[in-house]
C-alpha cells in the first residue's frame, strides 16, 4: 500500500514541476500550444535524469542549460537567437551520446560522423537531428536561405518580433519533434541506462516517456 502511495506522490510532484515550468514561461510571454509545451517539459525532465546518470560532464551541464535557454528564447523576439541556442543544444546532445571528454574539441561534422558510425542502425534518427542542426546553422550564419530578417537599426531590433503566432507554433512543434527523436535514439541505444536512471521510479518514467515508447524500452531491455 505504501509503495502505491509513494508512486502516486512521485507522479504528483513531477506534474507540479511541469506546471511550474510552463507557468514560468507564461510569465515571460503567453505561448501557444500548451499541451506541446508540457510535452516538451516532460522530455526535458527525462533528459536531465538520463544525462545525469550517463555522464557528469561539462557537456551534460551545457545540454540542460541549452535546452532551457531554447525554451526561454521562445518567449523572446529573435528567431536567430532561438537557433543559436537550439544548435548548441543539439551539439551537446551528440557529445553526451558519444560520452565525449570535457577536453575534446572534435568538430561538429566529425561528431555526427562518429555518432553515425557508432549507431549505424539508426541513421534515420541521426539524420533528422542533423537536419535540425543544419537548419539552425543557416540562421546563425545569416544564410540567405534562412529568410531571416536583416535589421539596419537598433530600434528595429528592439521592437521587431520575429515570432509571430504562426512561426511560434511551428517552432514549438519543431522543438518537440526534435526532442522526441532524441529520446527515441536514447531508447534504442541506451535502454539500460534509461531504466537505471529511473530506478524504482518506473511509473514516473512511463509518464514522461509515454506508454508506446515505454513498451519499446522494455523490449530493448529484454532483448
Secondary structure by P-SEA (a helix, b strand, c coil): caaaaaaaaaaaaaaaaaaaaaaaaaaaccccaaaaaaaaaaaaaaaaaaaaaacccaaaaaaaaaaaaaaaaaacccaaaaaaaaaaaaaaaaaaaacccccccccaaaaaaaaaaaccccaaaaaaaaaaaaaaaaaaaccccccbbbbccaaaaaccccccaaaaaaaaaaaaaaaaaaaaaaaaccaaaaaaaaccaaaaaaaaacaaaaaaaaaaaac
